[in-house]
Amino acid sequence: MLVKITRLSQQFEDLPLPNYATDGSAGMDICAAIDKSITIEPQSTVLIPTNIAIELEVGYECQVRSRSGLAIKHGVFALNAPGTIDSDYRGEVKIILSNFGKEPFVVNRGDRIAQLVFAKYEKATFLEVDKLTETSRGAGGFGSTGS
């Protein structure tokens, strides 16, 4: 799949474009495009710019996900993950980072802060009916099939 990408400012042209760390990676690492370090205090949320905008084909989305290393080592997550970048959005990709850890977390210029995963999606149309087809599970949810 081909995704068009543009840098919004030449100020950050030294930073790598999103890329796959390994041949088997599903997600591309994306970097923080900031001049000054940003400290995320515990229980706080910040919006981190990336200096990129993308153009997707209709029928595809770009999902923003947490990096597992930041999550397990620091308690830092991409909030609203997976976040969705729609095919008609042309603005800057920004990452919502939240610190659920106990210590402040510092984001520096060029730090890998999230992953981008591309996915095809289907558009749905609702058909309103008086009754849904019955199943053995029925309305059981929230743990009704076991732990």
C-alpha positions as CSV (number, residue, x, y, z in Angstrom):
1,M,0.0,0.0,0.0
2,L,1.3,3.4,-0.9
3,V,0.7,6.3,1.6
4,K,1.5,9.9,0.6
5,I,3.3,11.8,3.4
6,T,4.5,15.3,3.8
7,R,6.7,17.1,6.3
8,L,4.9,20.3,7.5
9,S,8.1,22.1,8.4
10,Q,11.7,21.7,7.2
11,Q,12.7,22.4,10.8
12,F,12.4,18.7,11.5
13,E,13.7,17.2,8.3
14,D,16.5,15.5,10.2
15,L,13.9,13.3,11.9
16,P,13.1,10.0,10.3
17,L,9.7,9.5,8.6
18,P,7.6,6.7,10.3
19,N,9.2,3.4,9.6
20,Y,9.1,-0.3,10.5
21,A,11.7,-1.4,13.1
22,T,11.8,-5.0,11.7
23,D,10.6,-6.9,8.7
24,G,7.9,-8.5,10.8
25,S,6.7,-5.2,12.4
26,A,3.0,-4.4,12.0
27,G,3.4,-0.9,13.3
28,M,5.6,2.0,12.1
29,D,7.4,4.0,14.8
30,I,6.6,7.7,14.7
31,C,8.8,10.4,16.3
32,A,8.2,13.5,18.4
33,A,8.8,16.7,16.4
34,I,9.5,19.1,19.2
35,D,12.2,21.7,19.9
36,K,12.2,21.5,23.7
37,S,11.7,18.5,25.8
38,I,8.2,18.0,27.2
39,T,7.7,16.5,30.7
40,I,4.5,14.5,31.2
41,E,3.7,14.5,34.9
42,P,2.1,11.4,36.4
43,Q,-1.7,11.3,35.7
44,S,-1.2,13.9,33.0
45,T,-1.9,14.0,29.2
46,V,-0.1,16.0,26.5
47,L,-0.5,16.4,22.7
48,I,2.8,15.7,20.9
49,P,3.3,17.0,17.3
50,T,5.0,14.8,14.7
51,N,5.4,17.3,11.8
52,I,3.8,15.0,9.3
53,A,0.5,14.7,7.5
54,I,-0.6,11.8,5.4
55,E,-3.0,11.0,2.6
56,L,-4.8,7.6,2.6
57,E,-6.9,5.9,0.0
58,V,-10.6,5.8,0.8
59,G,-11.4,2.6,2.6
60,Y,-8.3,2.7,4.8
61,E,-7.5,4.2,8.2
62,C,-4.3,4.7,10.1
63,Q,-4.5,3.6,13.7
64,V,-2.3,5.2,16.4
65,R,-1.2,2.8,19.0
66,S,1.0,2.7,22.1
67,R,4.6,1.5,22.0
68,S,4.8,-1.5,24.3
69,G,8.2,-0.5,25.7
70,L,6.9,2.9,26.9
71,A,3.8,1.2,28.4
72,I,5.6,-1.4,30.4
73,K,8.7,0.5,31.4
74,H,7.2,3.9,32.1
75,G,3.4,3.6,32.2
76,V,3.1,5.9,29.1
77,F,0.3,5.2,26.7
78,A,-1.1,6.6,23.5
79,L,-4.5,7.6,24.9
80,N,-7.6,6.8,22.8
81,A,-5.6,3.9,21.3
82,P,-6.2,2.9,18.8
83,G,-6.9,6.4,17.6
84,T,-8.0,6.7,14.0
85,I,-6.6,8.9,11.3
86,D,-9.3,9.0,8.6
87,S,-8.7,9.0,4.9
88,D,-10.0,12.5,4.4
89,Y,-7.9,14.1,7.2
90,R,-5.0,16.2,6.0
91,G,-3.8,17.9,9.2
92,E,-0.8,17.1,11.3
93,V,-0.7,13.7,12.9
94,K,-0.5,14.4,16.7
95,I,-0.1,11.8,19.4
96,I,-2.0,12.0,22.7
97,L,0.3,10.6,25.4
98,S,-0.8,9.9,28.9
99,N,1.5,9.1,31.8
100,F,-0.1,6.5,34.1
101,G,3.2,5.9,35.8
102,K,4.4,7.2,39.2
103,E,7.3,9.3,37.8
104,P,7.5,12.2,35.4
105,F,8.3,11.1,31.8
106,V,10.4,13.3,29.5
107,V,9.8,13.3,25.7
108,N,12.7,14.5,23.7
109,R,13.1,15.6,20.1
110,G,13.0,12.5,17.8
111,D,11.9,10.1,20.5
112,R,9.7,7.2,19.1
113,I,6.4,7.9,20.9
114,A,3.8,5.7,19.2
115,Q,3.1,3.3,16.3
116,L,1.0,3.7,13.2
117,V,-0.8,0.6,11.9
118,F,-2.8,0.8,8.6
119,A,-6.0,-1.1,8.2
120,K,-8.7,-1.6,5.6
121,Y,-12.3,-1.0,6.9
122,E,-15.8,-1.6,5.7
123,K,-18.6,1.0,5.8
124,A,-21.8,-0.3,7.5
125,T,-25.4,0.5,6.8
126,F,-28.0,0.0,9.5
127,L,-31.2,-1.9,8.9
128,E,-33.6,-1.2,11.7
129,V,-35.6,-4.3,12.7
130,D,-38.1,-5.1,15.4
131,K,-36.2,-8.1,16.7
132,L,-32.7,-9.6,16.4
133,T,-31.9,-13.2,15.7
134,E,-31.6,-15.2,18.9
135,T,-28.3,-16.9,19.9
136,S,-27.3,-19.2,22.8
137,R,-25.3,-16.3,24.3
138,G,-28.1,-13.8,24.0
139,A,-27.5,-10.5,25.8
140,G,-24.8,-12.0,28.1
141,G,-21.7,-9.8,28.1
142,F,-19.0,-8.3,30.3
143,G,-17.5,-11.7,31.4
144,S,-20.6,-13.8,30.9
145,T,-18.6,-16.4,28.9
146,G,-16.0,-16.8,31.7
147,S,-13.1,-14.8,33.1
